[in-house]
Structures are given as structure tokens and as C-alpha cells.
Amino acid sequence: MNLEQYRYFLKDSIRKTIDFSRTDQSRGIKAPPIEKPYSLDSERVELINADWGKLFDITLSKAIKNRESRRNYNNEPLTLTQLSFLLWATQGIRMCAEDIAFRNVPSAGCRHALETYMAVFNVEKAKSGEKLKEGIYRYLPLTHELLFEFSENDLQEKMIKATFGQIFAGKSAVTFIWTAIPYRMEWRYGLDSHKVIAMDTGHVGQNMYLACEAIGAGTCAIGAYDQDYLDELLHLDGEDEFAIYLAPVGKI
Ligand SMILES: Cc1cc2nc3c(=O)[nH]c(=O)nc-3n(C[C@H](O)[C@H](O)[C@H](O)COP(=O)(O)O)c2cc1C
């Protein structure tokens, strides 16, 4: 493929070529789940709901003005409250009906084709100082919980390797990894899905940057990563679900 062919991806020319009456939604196929299913007996951590405006009071203009990519973090843990806030800001649900969930970020057709995984390194679970055990977790937006996925030896080193040696991906309190489940979007838009999934991911990243400003934390988007290695690390098949964007977060 030449440059011009790749640029086609940024356009919406494909729309005119698609017969939207043939998409799975138009053919009456049931919508895929809003949230990736999990076993009900798996280990979960309840997250915090709060009046975030009172707790983390920062003006929007200040958050926008101060926002920058931050790659150096101190050893201070994130609290579970702060982690709850970041998840609420990036993927939290504000209104839900049977097959549709409106979140705090926009999404094309409200299809929300993303899941949030976290490599958790330094998060304080309680005031006593007790920490979440290190490992891979996933956000459950419908119940505002963390799902413990699995522990992994040498996770810090593996996260650095997964990002081609970007040290801050393993020196964070938490590294967020967003994955795409493209079918959620394809169910409605067929071949016209993939550009808007990428656009949706950008909204999530920007909310993460701004929310970090509100809690004295820093983040830096990561778009350069080893696709196969990271998908394997997260136990994803790499076809129906795969990593798409990362954001290490730590106190500054
Ligand atoms: C889509 C995207 C991918 C990025 N990927 C990386 C990355 O892999 N590594 C990195 O250090 N910074 C990455 N960045 C951060 C940019 O380098 C940064 O936004 C840019 O230098 C401007 O700096 P600022 O964010 O402080 O304004 C990425 C930013 C975006 C939006």
C-alpha cells in the first residue's frame, strides 16, 4: 500500500460505499454486550462514588492550561478514590438503558467499543496503607468495580518491554491500557467503524490528561507499543479484542 491508500483511512469516503441495510444491527442481530462478560465468582474490588466536583475542585481552564505529557512520577501511591475518579472520568457510565450506556466520554453512535485494563503497581486500597495486589485488572463500568484479572511475574519489566523500552510505562502507579472490541462498533457501522473507534480513544485519553491535573498526577499517552507482545500479555486474542492505547499515571 502507498501513502495515499493509507490516508484513505482518515477520510469518510467509505460511507458512500456501504450498504447500511446489511449491517448486523439492520439484520436484527442482537447487540453485543456493553461490557465484556466475566465470571461472577471472580475477585472484584468495589470502587468509590463521590461528589467529584467537591473532592477534586479544579477549574476546567486551569486543567487545560496545565495539561502536559508527564513521564516522571514519584513513589507516592494513588488512592483508590483517585483511581475511581480516573475511571469515572474516562469510561464511567452516566446513564444506562437495556442495550445502551451513555458514558462521560462521547462515542460514535454511543457504541463504546473500548475496555479498560490496568497494570496496577502502587494503589492504596485503604487508609491503613494496605495496597491493591500488583497485577492486571479490568474496569467494570456497569457496576463501577475493578475486576482482578491475574498476577504476572515481572510485570513492570514486561510493561516496559511492551512499550519498546518506554521506562515510565513500568514506573507508574497504574498503567492504563485501553483495548478495542471492534464488533461493538461494526455491529452498527460495518466497515465504517474503524476510524471512529480511534477517534473515541482520543476522547478517553484527553479526559485522562485533564482528570490527572485535578488529582496532582501526571500521564502521557502512549501510541507506540508492541501489538503482539501486549495482546499476549493481556491474554487477548488480538483479533476480536486488542490493545489500542496506553496511559501510565503516577503522582508528580
Ligand atoms: C496519539 C498519541 C500517541 C503518543 N504516543 C507517545 C508515546 O508512545 N511515547 C511518548 O513518550 N509520548 C507519546 N505521546 C505524547 C506526545 O509526545 C505529546 O503529546 C507531545 O510531545 C506534545 O506534548 P504535550 O502533550 O506535553 O503537549 C503521544 C501522544 C498522542 C496524542
The ligand as a MOL file (V3000), in Angstrom:
LIG
                    3D

  0  0  0     0  0            999 V3000
M  V30 BEGIN CTAB
M  V30 COUNTS 31 33 0 0 0
M  V30 BEGIN ATOM
M  V30 1 C -1.8050 9.5010 19.9350 0
M  V30 2 C -0.6060 9.8510 20.7650 0
M  V30 3 C 0.4190 8.9440 20.9060 0
M  V30 4 C 1.5340 9.2650 21.6990 0
M  V30 5 N 2.4980 8.3160 21.8970 0
M  V30 6 C 3.5310 8.6010 22.7180 0
M  V30 7 C 4.4960 7.5990 23.0240 0
M  V30 8 O 4.4180 6.4530 22.5890 0
M  V30 9 N 5.5030 7.9350 23.8540 0
M  V30 10 C 5.6160 9.1820 24.4090 0
M  V30 11 O 6.5560 9.4110 25.1730 0
M  V30 12 N 4.7150 10.1480 24.1360 0
M  V30 13 C 3.6710 9.8990 23.3190 0
M  V30 14 N 2.7100 10.8370 23.0940 0
M  V30 15 C 2.8070 12.1600 23.7620 0
M  V30 16 C 3.2830 13.2270 22.7800 0
M  V30 17 O 4.6540 13.0530 22.5370 0
M  V30 18 C 2.9950 14.6100 23.3840 0
M  V30 19 O 1.5960 14.8010 23.4690 0
M  V30 20 C 3.6000 15.7070 22.5280 0
M  V30 21 O 5.0020 15.6790 22.5390 0
M  V30 22 C 3.1580 17.1040 22.9740 0
M  V30 23 O 3.4710 17.3170 24.3140 0
M  V30 24 P 2.3470 17.6990 25.3810 0
M  V30 25 O 1.3890 16.5390 25.4770 0
M  V30 26 O 3.1020 17.8960 26.6750 0
M  V30 27 O 1.6650 18.9200 24.9200 0
M  V30 28 C 1.6120 10.5440 22.3170 0
M  V30 29 C 0.5520 11.4420 22.1690 0
M  V30 30 C -0.5370 11.1120 21.4260 0
M  V30 31 C -1.6830 12.0880 21.3320 0
M  V30 END ATOM
M  V30 BEGIN BOND
M  V30 1 1 1 2
M  V30 2 1 2 3
M  V30 3 2 2 30
M  V30 4 2 3 4
M  V30 5 1 4 5
M  V30 6 1 4 28
M  V30 7 2 5 6
M  V30 8 1 6 7
M  V30 9 1 6 13
M  V30 10 2 7 8
M  V30 11 1 7 9
M  V30 12 1 9 10
M  V30 13 2 10 11
M  V30 14 1 10 12
M  V30 15 2 12 13
M  V30 16 1 13 14
M  V30 17 1 14 15
M  V30 18 1 14 28
M  V30 19 1 15 16
M  V30 20 1 16 17
M  V30 21 1 16 18
M  V30 22 1 18 19
M  V30 23 1 18 20
M  V30 24 1 20 21
M  V30 25 1 20 22
M  V30 26 1 22 23
M  V30 27 1 23 24
M  V30 28 2 24 25
M  V30 29 1 24 26
M  V30 30 1 24 27
M  V30 31 2 28 29
M  V30 32 1 29 30
M  V30 33 1 30 31
M  V30 END BOND
M  V30 END CTAB
M  END
